[in-house]
Each structure stands twice: as structure tokens, then as C-alpha cells.
Amino acid sequence: MTRPLLDVDGLVKQYSVTEGVLRNEVGRVRAVDGVSFTVDRGETLGLVGESGCGKSTTATTALRLEEPTDGRVVFDGEDVTAYDDKALKRFRRRAQMVFQDPTSSFDPRMSIGESVAEPLRVHGMRDRERRRRIVGDLLERVGLDAADVDRYPHEFSGGQKQRVGLARALVINPDLIVADEPVSALDVSVQADILDLIERLQAEFGLAIVVISHDMGVVREVCDRVAVMYLGEIVETAPTERLFEDPQHPYTRALLGSTPVADPRRRGRGTRLTGDVPSPSDPPPGCRFHTRCPEVIPDEAYDLDAETWRAVLNLRLRAASQGVDVEAVRTYAAADDGAEAADPDAVRAAIREEFDLPPTLPDARAEEALSGALDRIVAGDVDGAADRLAEAFPTVCRRERPGLAPEETDLSADEWAAIKSLRAWIATLVDADESAVTDRLERRCADDRDRDRDGIDRLAVRAAFRLPEPLSDSDAERSVGAAIDALLAGRADAAADELYEAFGPLRESACHLNRD
């Protein structure tokens, strides 16, 4: 296996939050927070997730349309983040972007031909007639007419503008195209035409493509692999069919469950997400999805089903953010009873109804804790209720990203998380030759090796993946050590085999223990 065309490693993009006349920084928006993925030549990678999760920012930062805060972007073996202006201009010839809104992507004062030819002019082609011939030929390739070169953007439909956008991206013969929501604003019939066109152009030009979308149906149609993003992080990456058939992360399952289906017997079976969507300027600790996750891990002290546990946590989160308007609840409860003032019991019942909590929890200890918190809310002490709920209803998902270590080991959650990170990284290299493995390992460990020694060693690898030395489990330590030695020798396949033999199939999350 050759090295990937695009290798994004630990990409971070943050924006300052300022206030006041002096624009003092009061916080940071973590739009992209440690994202890593690869794209091979001729491959189509889907980048999916809800609006606002960081997909577009990941793309613009990876292409240096915005400057990254941290991380590396390696394109065809070269570090894009280290490019000067001259090198960046050369990079632009090989990596292009098709933006989400085709209408705003064009200067209304320029003809379509001028807009498509603009990259040719910028990159040094002075022959106007040659540019016109190239543009005319390319317009025909994307399903338009060569005579359209003299028309203006307002004369085209949305689908036609998207075709023109693809033509402009292709005009300088790039190796990589990033298409940001290429069909989101189009009718279904037009969507199908554009998707067919993208697949045809990829085969014709040998393109690598990154498709950004929130539409899982589109992704399944055109992508070879899919990376799922949530709140600035990639939570799961897998080949397309495997991801659709056996999604591992609860968020991925929620996304797939939200996709409309034609079969009326399957309607309403999707996962319903509750809770608040966190702000990227203040992401929750631990697993970022735990504030909405239907599979959030309950405390073992209580006998509560997943739905009830989720409802309790929703109340806990709302109280912590001062989102429980006690006076509004009183007004609602009084109006419902036809009384001037609400009875405290009616207020408690209204809060339970609002958060889908049963009249009485099936676990007596849990009910006692909840009732105490509700009493404080009714008394106007929302802060006290939040403290009571936080103390009584903890979850491991708030403390850490849950990791499921094999039962036969004595590994801690942090140790297992580090091993998973190492395994996931090695999995991208299992078919690579020795030089490619060494090159990737050199880049990964560049900031962690001892500068007084030549090359990289065990310590540098362990530091790069936050692997303690030694691990708390002696058998696990021997296996990890052997895997690192194989990796240092350029044998990623042997390293992967060693870890598989020691730990079996990789399980991404302890959340899976809750699955039926």
C-alpha cells in the first residue's frame, strides 16, 4: 500500500471569543479538535455529522483556506501546514473545493466562462482563446453546453450552477476535490444527476474526493469510507457498508436512525436524541456525546432502564445550566388545574412530565434522590437541586471517554484508551511497505522523541500515544512492547497481528454493553 494522498493528523482549529471595546478574549470555540483521517488516491471519503459539528471547518483548514491552530496536514508526502505562499499556490493546483452554496460562489459580474477560467489565469495561462477552449470542453463534460461560456450565473438553475462549480474545480486538473454539501439545495431528481456526475468524473480524472454531507443517503451512494463527526471530533471511521450495517458509536446509530425510509413499517424506529446540544466553546467533559446519548452508562448503584436514566440526566443537565424556569412551571401547573396558584405536588408532577420522568422511579434510592432534588426546585433552589442530582446520578461518560478493556486484563480505562489509539493508527498502515510505515511513524513521533538520540525509539512511540511504562498488566505490557518493536522495524502488519492476538477484536466503547 502506498502512502495516502491526504493525511490529516490531530488537526485543530479554534476561534477566539471576544467582548468589549478592546476585544478581550474570553474564550475559544473549538470548531475542530484533534481530527485525524486519511484519503487515498481515487478514494471517496464521506465526512458526516449534524450542522455545526465542524465538517466544513475541517475541510477549509485542511486545504489551508483557513490557518490551523495545531496539527499536521500532509499532502502527497509534504507538510501543507509548513508551506509558504509560493508552495501554497502550487498546492492549490492539486487540491480544490466545491462550496456549499453555488450561487454565492460566483461573481455575478463575470460570465460563467470567465469564472471557470479564472484558476487557469491565476496559475499562468495567458492565452485567452486556449482558456476558452478548455472551459468549453469542460462544460460539455459536466453536462452543459460549450456555448454557455458567455452566460451569467443568474441564467442557470441550482443544479446547473453546481455543475459549473465542479467544472471550475476540475479546470486545473487537481488530484483532490472537497465537495461541501454538493446536493443539499437541489431537488431529489437533480441530486441523483449530480451524484452520478461526481462518480463519472472521479473515474474519468482519477480523483480523490471528500464529500461533506449531513445526508446519509448521499454518503452511502458515493463514498468508499465514512468518517462521522460530532462536536469537533471524529467519533467513528469505517468502510461505508460496514458503517451502515454495523455502526459502533451511539451517535452514528442516531444519525442512521434519522434517515427517512420508504417502508412504513420501519418509520418511527429511529433513535430519539434528547438533552441539549453543547456549545463548541464549552464542550462537556468526558465523552462529548453523553449529554444527548441514549446509551449513556448508568450508575451501577441503581436499577433503572436506559430511557429513565436518560430522562434523569436531562433534568440534571438542565438544572446545572439554570434551564428550569420554576415560575413558568408554576404558571403551567396552575392553569392545568384551573387554580390561581399551583400546588407544590402539581409543580413536581409538571416537571416530571416535562422531562418524561415517571410518577415514581422504580428504584427506591433513585426516587429518594430525585424527589429531594425536585423539592429544592419547587423551593426555588435550582443550584441546590443541580448539586443534589450531580452527586446522586454520576456517569462514567462524564468523567472519561468510556473504554472497554478485556475482562481478563488489569488495564485501566486510560491505558486501554491509549492501546485503542495505537491500534486504530496501526490499522491504517497494515498493508504499507516498510518505508511508508517508517515515514508515518517519524511524523507521528516528531514532537515526542529525545532530541539527543537519532531516530525514534520505544519511548518516543509510547509518548506519542500516551502509553504509560510499564502498563499495569504484565501480559498486556509484553504484547504492546512486541507490537511497538514490530512497528519500529517497519512491520505494521506484524504489530497489528500482535495486538489482535493479545486483545481480540477492537471494541470502541463500553456503551456497547448496553446494546440489546
HUURCOR-V556284 format. One record per residue. N is the residue number from 1. SS is DSSP state (h for helix, s for strand, l for the rest). PHI is phi in radians with two decimals (999 if undefined). PSI is psi in degrees with one decimal (NA if undefined). Layout:
# HUURCOR-V556284
{{N SS PHI PSI} {N SS PHI PSI}}
This chain:
# HUURCOR-V556284
{{1 l 999 130.2} {2 l -1.41 166.7} {3 l -1.14 151.1} {4 l -1.16 154.2} {5 l -1.17 -43.7} {6 s -2.17 127.7} {7 s -2.26 104.0} {8 s -1.73 123.2} {9 s -2.28 111.1} {10 s 1.10 37.3} {11 s -1.20 132.2} {12 s -2.28 133.7} {13 s -2.38 117.7} {14 s -2.12 150.0} {15 s -2.11 141.2} {16 s -1.29 141.2} {17 s -1.86 117.5} {18 s -2.09 161.8} {19 s -2.66 161.3} {20 l 1.45 168.9} {21 l -1.09 -35.5} {22 l -1.45 -0.4} {23 l 0.96 48.6} {24 s -1.25 136.3} {25 s -1.29 126.8} {26 s -2.04 -1.8} {27 s 3.10 179.2} {28 s -2.35 134.9} {29 s -1.56 118.3} {30 s -1.59 76.5} {31 s -1.15 -41.2} {32 s -2.28 125.3} {33 s -2.32 78.8} {34 s 1.45 42.4} {35 s -1.47 134.9} {36 s -2.36 134.2} {37 s -2.88 166.0} {38 s -2.24 156.5} {39 s -2.33 122.5} {40 l -1.49 163.0} {41 l -1.08 133.7} {42 l 1.31 4.1} {43 l -1.67 151.0} {44 s -1.99 117.0} {45 s -1.84 129.6} {46 s -1.65 131.9} {47 s -1.99 110.0} {48 s -2.15 162.4} {49 l 2.67 171.0} {50 l -1.14 161.1} {51 l -1.04 134.3} {52 l 1.59 1.2} {53 l -1.42 -10.3} {54 l 1.93 10.4} {55 h -1.10 -53.7} {56 h -1.14 -38.9} {57 h -1.13 -37.5} {58 h -1.02 -44.2} {59 h -1.16 -49.4} {60 h -1.15 -32.0} {61 h -1.30 -40.7} {62 h -1.10 -32.2} {63 l -1.57 6.1} {64 l 1.07 26.5} {65 l -1.33 -23.4} {66 l -2.23 149.8} {67 l -1.43 129.3} {68 l -1.22 148.9} {69 l -1.36 -35.3} {70 s -2.82 168.9} {71 s 1.75 175.3} {72 s -2.14 146.1} {73 s -2.24 112.3} {74 s -1.90 122.1} {75 s -2.05 117.2} {76 l 0.91 41.6} {77 l 1.53 -3.0} {78 s -2.01 141.4} {79 s -1.37 106.7} {80 h -1.15 -32.2} {81 h -1.16 -17.8} {82 h -1.70 1.6} {83 l -1.16 140.6} {84 l -1.51 -178.0} {85 h -1.05 -39.4} {86 h -1.15 -45.4} {87 h -1.17 -34.7} {88 h -1.15 -36.4} {89 h -1.12 -39.9} {90 h -1.11 -38.9} {91 h -1.08 -36.7} {92 h -1.06 -28.2} {93 h -1.21 -24.3} {94 h -1.84 -12.7} {95 s -2.37 117.3} {96 s -2.16 160.6} {97 s -2.24 137.1} {98 s -1.83 116.0} {99 l -1.43 161.7} {100 l -1.10 -46.1} {101 l -1.75 102.6} {102 l -1.13 -28.4} {103 l -1.15 -46.4} {104 l -1.36 -5.2} {105 l -1.44 -9.0} {106 l -2.07 143.6} {107 l -1.33 117.6} {108 l -1.12 -16.7} {109 l -1.48 -10.7} {110 l -1.84 140.6} {111 s -1.17 163.4} {112 h -1.04 -41.4} {113 h -1.05 -42.3} {114 h -1.14 -40.4} {115 h -1.13 -44.6} {116 h -1.20 -34.8} {117 h -1.38 -14.4} {118 h -0.94 -45.8} {119 h -1.04 -35.2} {120 h -1.11 -42.7} {121 h -1.15 -43.3} {122 h -1.06 -35.9} {123 l -1.64 18.5} {124 l 1.82 2.7} {125 l -1.47 109.5} {126 l -1.60 -19.5} {127 l -1.28 105.5} {128 h -1.11 -43.3} {129 h -1.14 -37.1} {130 h -1.12 -42.4} {131 h -1.05 -42.5} {132 h -1.11 -41.3} {133 h -1.11 -43.3} {134 h -1.09 -44.7} {135 h -1.12 -44.3} {136 h -1.04 -43.6} {137 h -1.09 -40.7} {138 h -1.23 -36.6} {139 h -1.07 -38.0} {140 h -1.17 -35.5} {141 h -1.15 -29.1} {142 l -1.66 11.5} {143 l 1.62 14.6} {144 l -1.91 -167.2} {145 l -1.99 142.2} {146 h -1.02 -30.6} {147 h -1.19 -11.7} {148 h -1.23 -7.1} {149 h -1.03 -27.0} {150 h -1.68 0.9} {151 l -1.51 164.6} {152 s -1.93 158.6} {153 h -0.93 -37.7} {154 h -1.17 -11.9} {155 h -1.53 -1.2} {156 l -1.96 150.4} {157 l -1.33 172.8} {158 h -1.06 -43.7} {159 h -1.13 -37.5} {160 h -1.18 -40.3} {161 h -1.09 -36.9} {162 h -1.15 -36.3} {163 h -1.12 -41.2} {164 h -1.12 -39.6} {165 h -1.05 -40.5} {166 h -1.14 -39.8} {167 h -1.08 -43.1} {168 h -1.12 -37.7} {169 h -1.19 -31.2} {170 h -1.53 -12.6} {171 l -1.12 -26.7} {172 l -1.81 20.5} {173 l 0.96 62.1} {174 l -1.34 168.1} {175 l -1.67 -23.5} {176 s -2.36 134.6} {177 s -2.19 132.8} {178 s -1.85 118.1} {179 s -1.88 111.2} {180 s -1.62 108.9} {181 l 0.81 60.8} {182 l -1.16 -18.2} {183 l -2.26 11.7} {184 l -1.12 -30.6} {185 l -1.74 14.3} {186 l -1.93 154.4} {187 l -1.11 157.4} {188 h -1.00 -43.9} {189 h -1.13 -37.8} {190 h -1.24 -36.5} {191 h -0.96 -46.4} {192 h -1.06 -40.4} {193 h -1.11 -43.9} {194 h -1.16 -40.7} {195 h -1.13 -41.5} {196 h -1.07 -39.9} {197 h -1.12 -43.4} {198 h -1.05 -44.5} {199 h -1.12 -40.3} {200 h -1.16 -43.9} {201 h -1.14 -37.0} {202 h -1.07 -44.9} {203 h -1.15 -38.4} {204 h -1.26 -40.0} {205 h -1.80 -3.9} {206 l 1.16 39.1} {207 l -1.44 147.8} {208 s -1.65 136.8} {209 s -2.31 136.3} {210 s -1.92 118.3} {211 s -1.81 118.0} {212 s -1.68 127.1} {213 s -2.80 155.4} {214 l -1.84 -0.5} {215 l -1.67 106.0} {216 h -1.17 -28.6} {217 h -1.12 -41.6} {218 h -1.10 -44.6} {219 h -1.09 -42.9} {220 h -1.12 -31.2} {221 h -1.23 -39.1} {222 h -2.06 -12.4} {223 l -1.73 146.2} {224 l -1.50 -39.9} {225 s -2.32 160.5} {226 s -2.32 133.8} {227 s -1.99 126.5} {228 s -1.77 125.8} {229 s -1.89 144.5} {230 s -2.53 121.7} {231 l 0.88 49.8} {232 l 1.51 -0.5} {233 s -2.19 151.4} {234 s -1.55 121.9} {235 s -1.74 -18.4} {236 s -2.83 139.0} {237 s -2.35 133.6} {238 s -2.84 158.4} {239 s -0.97 147.2} {240 h -0.95 -53.5} {241 h -1.12 -38.5} {242 h -1.15 -38.3} {243 h -1.14 -39.7} {244 h -1.28 -33.5} {245 h -1.45 -33.4} {246 l -2.50 67.7} {247 l -1.14 137.9} {248 l -1.69 -36.9} {249 l -1.58 139.9} {250 h -0.97 -34.8} {251 h -1.17 -39.6} {252 h -1.06 -43.7} {253 h -1.10 -35.6} {254 h -1.16 -41.6} {255 h -1.06 -47.2} {256 h -1.13 -35.9} {257 h -1.20 -19.7} {258 l -1.51 -7.0} {259 l -1.28 126.6} {260 l -1.07 142.1} {261 l -2.17 149.4} {262 l -1.37 -24.8} {263 l -1.31 113.8} {264 h -1.12 -22.3} {265 h -1.23 -19.7} {266 h -1.80 -0.3} {267 l -1.22 144.2} {268 l 1.40 6.8} {269 l -1.67 0.4} {270 l -1.24 165.4} {271 l -1.35 128.4} {272 l -1.68 117.2} {273 l -1.54 133.4} {274 l -2.10 -176.2} {275 l 1.42 175.0} {276 l -1.63 146.4} {277 l -1.38 120.0} {278 l -1.18 159.9} {279 l -1.52 137.4} {280 l -1.16 -13.1} {281 l -1.42 -16.8} {282 l -2.53 67.2} {283 l -1.17 149.0} {284 l -1.19 154.5} {285 l -1.27 167.3} {286 l 1.17 -138.6} {287 l -1.28 121.7} {288 l -1.16 -19.6} {289 l -1.52 -5.3} {290 l -1.14 -22.4} {291 l -1.24 -14.4} {292 l -2.24 -7.4} {293 l -1.22 126.4} {294 l -1.30 -10.4} {295 l -1.95 20.3} {296 l -0.98 138.7} {297 l -1.33 120.9} {298 l -1.35 159.8} {299 l -1.21 133.3} {300 l -1.13 -13.8} {301 l -1.26 -17.2} {302 l -2.01 149.5} {303 l -1.81 79.8} {304 l -2.22 142.0} {305 l -1.32 168.0} {306 h -1.07 -39.7} {307 h -1.13 -43.2} {308 h -1.19 -40.7} {309 h -1.07 -41.7} {310 h -1.09 -40.3} {311 h -1.14 -41.7} {312 h -1.08 -43.3} {313 h -1.14 -35.0} {314 h -1.06 -42.7} {315 h -1.12 -42.7} {316 h -1.03 -46.3} {317 h -1.16 -41.4} {318 h -1.13 -41.2} {319 h -1.14 -39.1} {320 h -1.13 -30.5} {321 l -1.67 12.7} {322 l 1.01 34.0} {323 l -1.61 6.2} {324 l -1.72 106.1} {325 l -1.51 95.4} {326 h -1.09 -41.4} {327 h -1.16 -38.0} {328 h -1.12 -38.5} {329 h -1.15 -40.1} {330 h -1.06 -44.6} {331 h -1.09 -43.7} {332 h -1.10 -45.7} {333 h -1.13 -39.8} {334 h -1.15 -44.1} {335 h -1.11 -36.7} {336 h -1.16 -33.1} {337 h -1.59 -6.0} {338 l 1.20 28.1} {339 l -1.96 161.5} {340 l -1.28 -37.0} {341 l -2.27 140.9} {342 l -1.37 138.5} {343 l -1.25 139.7} {344 h -0.92 -38.2} {345 h -1.12 -36.4} {346 h -1.17 -36.5} {347 h -1.14 -44.5} {348 h -1.05 -43.6} {349 h -1.10 -38.6} {350 h -1.15 -38.9} {351 h -1.15 -43.2} {352 h -1.04 -41.9} {353 h -1.12 -42.8} {354 h -1.05 -36.5} {355 l -1.81 16.8} {356 l 0.99 36.5} {357 l -1.63 137.9} {358 l -1.18 160.6} {359 l -0.97 -33.1} {360 l -2.50 130.1} {361 l -1.21 144.8} {362 l -1.21 -19.6} {363 l -1.72 123.1} {364 h -1.10 -41.5} {365 h -1.16 -39.5} {366 h -1.14 -40.2} {367 h -1.12 -39.8} {368 h -1.07 -44.7} {369 h -1.16 -43.2} {370 h -1.13 -44.1} {371 h -1.06 -40.7} {372 h -1.08 -40.6} {373 h -1.16 -40.2} {374 h -1.13 -36.9} {375 h -1.05 -40.9} {376 h -1.19 -38.3} {377 h -1.10 -45.2} {378 h -1.06 -34.1} {379 l -1.39 -2.0} {380 l 1.56 3.5} {381 l -1.69 74.0} {382 h -1.19 -37.1} {383 h -1.06 -44.4} {384 h -1.11 -38.5} {385 h -1.12 -41.0} {386 h -1.08 -42.9} {387 h -1.11 -41.8} {388 h -1.12 -43.9} {389 h -1.17 -39.6} {390 h -1.11 -38.5} {391 h -1.25 -39.5} {392 h -1.47 -26.3} {393 l -2.22 68.1} {394 l -1.38 161.6} {395 l -2.51 140.6} {396 h -1.07 -26.3} {397 h -1.15 -23.3} {398 h -1.42 -25.6} {399 h -1.52 -34.2} {400 l -2.76 165.8} {401 l -1.34 113.1} {402 l -1.02 132.8} {403 l -2.20 137.9} {404 l -1.83 99.5} {405 l -1.44 148.2} {406 l -0.96 138.4} {407 l -1.05 -28.3} {408 l -1.41 0.3} {409 l -1.88 165.3} {410 l -1.87 24.8} {411 l -1.22 143.6} {412 l -1.39 167.9} {413 h -1.07 -39.2} {414 h -1.17 -40.0} {415 h -1.13 -43.5} {416 h -1.15 -37.0} {417 h -1.09 -38.9} {418 h -1.16 -40.6} {419 h -1.11 -42.0} {420 h -1.04 -41.4} {421 h -1.10 -43.4} {422 h -1.09 -45.0} {423 h -1.11 -43.4} {424 h -1.10 -38.5} {425 h -1.21 -43.2} {426 h -1.09 -34.8} {427 h -1.04 -25.4} {428 l -1.39 -3.8} {429 l -2.14 5.2} {430 l -1.06 -26.8} {431 l -1.83 6.5} {432 l -1.36 151.7} {433 l -1.37 171.6} {434 h -1.02 -42.9} {435 h -1.14 -38.5} {436 h -1.16 -41.3} {437 h -1.08 -46.3} {438 h -1.10 -40.1} {439 h -1.11 -47.0} {440 h -1.12 -40.9} {441 h -1.15 -38.5} {442 h -1.04 -45.0} {443 h -1.18 -41.1} {444 h -1.13 -34.9} {445 l -1.75 8.0} {446 l -1.01 -35.5} {447 l -1.60 -1.8} {448 l -2.09 -7.2} {449 l -1.43 156.7} {450 l -1.28 119.7} {451 l -1.18 -17.3} {452 l -1.40 -8.5} {453 l -2.00 149.8} {454 l -1.40 139.3} {455 l 1.24 -161.7} {456 l -2.05 158.6} {457 l -2.49 -173.4} {458 h -0.96 -44.0} {459 h -1.09 -39.9} {460 h -1.14 -41.3} {461 h -1.12 -44.3} {462 h -1.11 -40.4} {463 h -1.13 -40.6} {464 h -1.09 -32.4} {465 l -1.87 11.5} {466 l 0.96 43.3} {467 l -1.61 116.1} {468 l -1.10 156.1} {469 l -2.29 119.7} {470 l -1.46 167.6} {471 l -1.21 156.0} {472 l -1.22 -19.0} {473 l -1.87 120.4} {474 h -1.14 -39.6} {475 h -1.13 -41.6} {476 h -1.11 -38.1} {477 h -1.07 -43.3} {478 h -1.10 -42.2} {479 h -1.18 -44.1} {480 h -1.14 -41.0} {481 h -1.05 -44.1} {482 h -1.12 -38.9} {483 h -1.13 -41.6} {484 h -1.13 -40.1} {485 h -1.06 -43.2} {486 h -1.10 -39.5} {487 h -1.12 -42.8} {488 h -1.11 -26.9} {489 l -1.47 1.9} {490 l 1.46 12.3} {491 l -1.89 80.1} {492 h -1.14 -33.0} {493 h -1.10 -42.6} {494 h -1.16 -37.8} {495 h -1.11 -42.9} {496 h -1.12 -41.4} {497 h -1.10 -40.4} {498 h -1.07 -45.3} {499 h -1.24 -34.7} {500 h -1.15 -43.7} {501 h -1.07 -36.5} {502 h -1.38 -37.1} {503 h -2.14 -3.5} {504 l 1.25 -168.7} {505 l -1.03 139.7} {506 l -1.30 124.7} {507 l -1.83 127.4} {508 l -1.38 -26.3} {509 l -2.70 143.2} {510 h -1.18 -14.6} {511 h -0.95 -26.9} {512 h -1.17 -18.0} {513 h -1.13 -21.4} {514 h -1.58 -3.6} {515 l -1.37 143.7} {516 l -1.25 NA}}
